């Protein structure tokens, strides 16, 4: 995985902005789901089991996935065989939407971390709906812009924040902090995967996880529980 640049911590974005962004994303995503699940859209409902591969890097992209339940890991592999975790997605997230802009192949492999379900819409059907229904098109664009903002924030986080802050932010995002369906416990995520997401070593992740547990920011007893107090690490100057 490419080496991250470690510099002094950047000032985090406003909590008010974070709350407003989460509210927009959650509301728009629920409206998008309601439309996709309606009789006017041709789609397929799929169930997936833990560790099931939904698609592999390099395969043609023909469908857009909308995750209803469960968690999915996206990981890209280099020509040298090194794997990097790109993202961990959950309910309300899309997969494959880049094919609408011409992306021909999957750039990462999607593996289910838990059992779950998704709606699958073919590319041609999604394009038809986007052109036919302007209200849905507006909602979809709003949702994708919000996702793009999140991607930019992830990049800024990688460039300017310490590995400790990046780990805290990653854990909060995995717990869907600030959303109505906030998860207090996380699906089993290894420290190796967390290290790949944060851009540091497993040893550093282990050090910070032990520190967070001693401070009461997280709890671990078979499952990992994230407490809201972990936000103090992200907001700390």
Secondary structure, 3 states (H helix, E strand, C coil): CCCCCCCCCCCCCCHHHHHHHHHHHHHHHHHHHHHHCCCCCCCEEEEECCCCEEECCCCECCEEEEEEECCEEEEEECCCCCEEEEEEECCCCEECHHHHHCCCECCCEEEECCCEEEEEEEHHHHHHHHHHCHHHHHHHHHHHHHHHHHHHHHHHHHHHCCHHHHHHHHHHHHCCCCCCCCCCEECCCCHHHHHHHHCCCHHHHHHHHHHHHHCCCEEECCCEEECHHHHHHHHCC
